[in-house]
Amino acid sequence: MSGTVSGAGSAGPGGSRTERGAGLVWYVAYGSNLHAARLACYLRGGRPDGGARTYPGCRDRSPARRSVATALPGTLYFADRSLTWGGGSAFYDPDVRGEVPCRAYLLTAGQFSDIAAQEMRRSPAADLDLTPVLAHGRATLGPGRYETLLRLGTLDGHPLLTFTAPWGAAGADLTAPAPAYLRTLAAGLAESHAWGPWRTAGYLATRPGASGHWTPAAVAALSA
């Protein structure tokens, strides 16, 4: 299944009482977690191929119940510095015109909370209070890199959620992504969207932060 998240099937920011209490959410990944093997390091624990950190995994190590390819309106950009990959991390800005290929994973709310904790370099410990983001579409947990939660609609009765930085692409400290990180993103796009190497390279090389540092040819060569 593919399409734009903000389209049909959305029940509005708050959703129904049944939906809010269902316990399952879609985690919408737009960066390295497009690749299922990389997401597995967050779910089961482990170190991603080419990465420098080992993750503890979620309290519930069950695999995702489903995954679907989809897209978000906005842009992907690279900023800050990843302790895992050594270059810029991927962030999502919904306020810039464009489209971002994504992959949505159906998880428990607790697993989503634990993935968010690990993205913030913390140990999984407790479930997030998702009531504010479900009610208002956006919630800020703190000033950290992935502490801004976004609700992006609804799919099959469950809310679509992601996290990003509190700043947008225009105000970010843009940083070029590392080769291993781009290779993982490319593998995720091929796996989830069946993109070929040149379509993938053209997309990644032109994102803010990568543009001017990477060419499509250089990105394509990473997966050759």
C-alpha positions as CSV (number, residue, x, y, z in Angstrom):
1,M,0.0,0.0,0.0
2,S,1.3,3.4,-0.8
3,G,0.1,7.0,-1.0
4,T,0.2,10.3,0.8
5,V,-0.4,10.1,4.6
6,S,-2.4,13.3,4.7
7,G,-5.1,12.0,2.3
8,A,-8.1,9.8,2.8
9,G,-8.6,7.9,6.0
10,S,-7.7,10.7,8.4
11,A,-10.1,11.2,11.2
12,G,-8.7,14.6,12.2
13,P,-6.1,15.4,14.8
14,G,-8.0,14.0,17.8
15,G,-9.5,10.9,16.3
16,S,-12.1,8.8,18.1
17,R,-12.1,7.7,21.7
18,T,-11.8,4.1,20.4
19,E,-8.8,4.9,18.3
20,R,-7.0,6.7,21.1
21,G,-7.4,3.8,23.4
22,A,-6.5,1.1,20.9
23,G,-2.8,0.9,22.0
24,L,-1.4,0.6,18.4
25,V,0.2,3.4,16.4
26,W,1.9,3.7,13.1
27,Y,5.5,4.9,13.4
28,V,6.2,6.8,10.2
29,A,9.9,6.5,9.4
30,Y,11.6,8.9,6.9
31,G,15.3,8.3,7.6
32,S,17.4,5.3,8.2
33,N,14.5,3.4,9.7
34,L,13.1,3.0,6.2
35,H,15.4,0.0,6.2
36,A,13.8,-2.8,8.3
37,A,17.1,-4.2,9.5
38,R,18.0,-0.8,10.9
39,L,14.7,-0.5,12.7
40,A,15.3,-4.0,14.1
41,C,18.2,-2.6,16.1
42,Y,15.7,-0.3,17.9
43,L,13.2,-3.1,18.4
44,R,15.4,-6.1,19.3
45,G,18.7,-4.3,20.2
46,G,21.9,-4.3,18.2
47,R,24.3,-2.2,16.1
48,P,23.3,-1.2,12.6
49,D,25.7,-2.0,9.7
50,G,28.2,0.8,9.5
51,G,27.0,2.4,12.7
52,A,29.1,3.2,15.8
53,R,26.4,2.6,18.5
54,T,24.7,-0.5,20.0
55,Y,21.1,0.0,20.9
56,P,19.4,-1.7,23.9
57,G,16.2,-2.4,22.1
58,C,12.6,-1.9,23.1
59,R,11.0,-3.4,26.3
60,D,8.7,-5.3,23.9
61,R,11.0,-6.8,21.2
62,S,8.2,-8.0,19.0
63,P,8.5,-7.2,15.3
64,A,6.2,-4.6,13.7
65,R,2.8,-6.0,12.9
66,R,2.7,-4.5,9.5
67,S,4.6,-2.0,7.3
68,V,3.4,0.1,4.4
69,A,5.1,2.5,2.0
70,T,3.6,6.0,2.1
71,A,4.7,9.6,1.7
72,L,4.5,12.9,3.6
73,P,4.1,16.4,2.3
74,G,7.3,18.4,3.3
75,T,11.0,17.8,2.9
76,L,13.8,15.7,4.4
77,Y,16.9,17.5,5.5
78,F,20.2,16.6,7.2
79,A,21.4,18.5,10.3
80,D,23.2,18.2,13.6
81,R,25.6,15.3,14.1
82,S,24.8,11.7,14.6
83,L,26.7,9.7,17.2
84,T,25.9,6.6,15.3
85,W,26.8,7.6,11.7
86,G,29.2,10.5,12.2
87,G,27.5,13.0,9.9
88,G,24.2,14.8,9.7
89,S,21.0,13.1,10.8
90,A,17.7,13.1,8.9
91,F,14.9,15.3,10.0
92,Y,11.5,16.1,8.6
93,D,10.1,19.6,7.9
94,P,6.3,19.5,7.1
95,D,6.2,23.2,6.2
96,V,8.4,23.0,3.1
97,R,6.9,22.2,-0.3
98,G,7.7,18.7,-1.5
99,E,7.1,15.1,-0.8
100,V,9.0,12.7,1.5
101,P,8.9,8.9,0.9
102,C,8.3,7.1,4.1
103,R,7.5,3.7,5.6
104,A,4.9,3.3,8.3
105,Y,5.3,0.5,10.9
106,L,2.4,-0.7,13.0
107,L,3.7,-0.9,16.6
108,T,2.5,-0.6,20.2
109,A,2.5,2.8,21.8
110,G,5.2,1.5,24.1
111,Q,7.4,0.5,21.2
112,F,7.0,3.9,19.6
113,S,7.9,5.5,23.0
114,D,11.1,3.3,23.3
115,I,12.2,4.1,19.7
116,A,11.8,7.8,20.5
117,A,13.8,7.4,23.7
118,Q,16.7,5.6,21.8
119,E,16.6,8.3,19.1
120,M,17.2,10.8,22.0
121,R,20.1,8.7,23.3
122,R,18.2,7.5,26.3
123,S,17.4,4.1,27.7
124,P,13.8,3.0,27.2
125,A,11.9,3.3,30.5
126,A,8.3,4.5,30.2
127,D,5.5,5.1,27.8
128,L,5.1,8.6,26.4
129,D,1.9,10.5,27.1
130,L,0.6,10.7,23.5
131,T,-2.7,12.5,24.5
132,P,-1.4,16.0,23.5
133,V,-0.2,14.9,20.0
134,L,-3.3,12.9,19.3
135,A,-5.5,15.8,20.3
136,H,-3.6,18.7,18.7
137,G,-1.5,17.1,16.0
138,R,1.8,18.4,17.5
139,A,3.4,18.1,20.9
140,T,6.9,19.2,22.1
141,L,8.4,17.0,24.8
142,G,11.6,19.1,25.1
143,P,14.2,20.9,23.0
144,G,16.0,17.8,21.8
145,R,16.6,16.6,18.3
146,Y,13.6,14.2,18.1
147,E,11.4,15.5,20.9
148,T,8.8,17.1,18.7
149,L,5.9,14.6,18.0
150,L,3.7,15.0,15.0
151,R,0.4,13.3,14.1
152,L,0.0,12.9,10.4
153,G,-3.4,11.4,10.0
154,T,-5.0,8.0,10.5
155,L,-4.6,4.6,8.7
156,D,-6.9,1.7,9.4
157,G,-8.1,3.2,12.6
158,H,-4.6,3.9,14.1
159,P,-2.8,7.2,14.3
160,L,0.2,7.9,12.2
161,L,3.0,9.4,14.3
162,T,6.5,10.6,13.8
163,F,9.1,12.7,15.6
164,T,11.5,15.4,14.4
165,A,13.4,18.4,15.6
166,P,11.7,21.6,16.9
167,W,13.5,23.6,14.3
168,G,12.8,23.5,10.5
169,A,15.2,23.2,7.6
170,A,15.6,27.0,7.4
171,G,16.8,27.3,10.9
172,A,18.8,24.1,11.1
173,D,22.6,23.7,11.4
174,L,22.8,21.7,8.1
175,T,25.4,18.9,8.1
176,A,26.3,16.6,5.3
177,P,25.3,12.9,6.0
178,A,28.0,10.2,6.2
179,P,28.4,7.5,3.5
180,A,27.2,4.6,5.7
181,Y,24.1,6.6,6.6
182,L,23.2,7.4,3.0
183,R,23.8,3.8,2.1
184,T,21.3,2.7,4.8
185,L,18.7,5.3,3.5
186,A,19.2,4.1,0.0
187,A,18.7,0.5,1.0
188,G,15.5,1.5,2.8
189,L,14.1,3.3,-0.2
190,A,14.8,0.3,-2.4
191,E,13.3,-2.0,0.1
192,S,10.1,0.0,0.9
193,H,9.4,1.9,-2.4
194,A,11.3,-0.2,-4.9
195,W,13.3,2.8,-6.1
196,G,16.2,2.2,-8.4
197,P,19.7,3.5,-7.5
198,W,19.5,6.7,-9.7
199,R,16.1,7.8,-8.5
200,T,17.3,7.2,-4.9
201,A,20.6,9.0,-5.5
202,G,18.9,12.0,-7.1
203,Y,16.6,12.3,-4.2
204,L,19.2,12.0,-1.4
205,A,21.8,14.2,-3.0
206,T,19.4,17.1,-3.4
207,R,18.2,17.2,0.2
208,P,19.2,20.2,2.3
209,G,22.5,19.4,4.0
210,A,23.5,16.8,1.4
211,S,23.1,19.3,-1.5
212,G,26.5,20.8,-2.4
213,H,28.4,18.0,-0.6
214,W,27.1,15.0,-2.4
215,T,26.3,14.4,-6.1
216,P,23.9,11.8,-7.4
217,A,26.8,9.9,-9.0
218,A,28.6,9.8,-5.6
219,V,25.5,8.6,-3.8
220,A,24.8,6.0,-6.4
221,A,28.3,4.7,-6.1
222,L,27.8,3.9,-2.4
223,S,25.4,1.1,-3.3
224,A,27.3,-0.2,-6.4
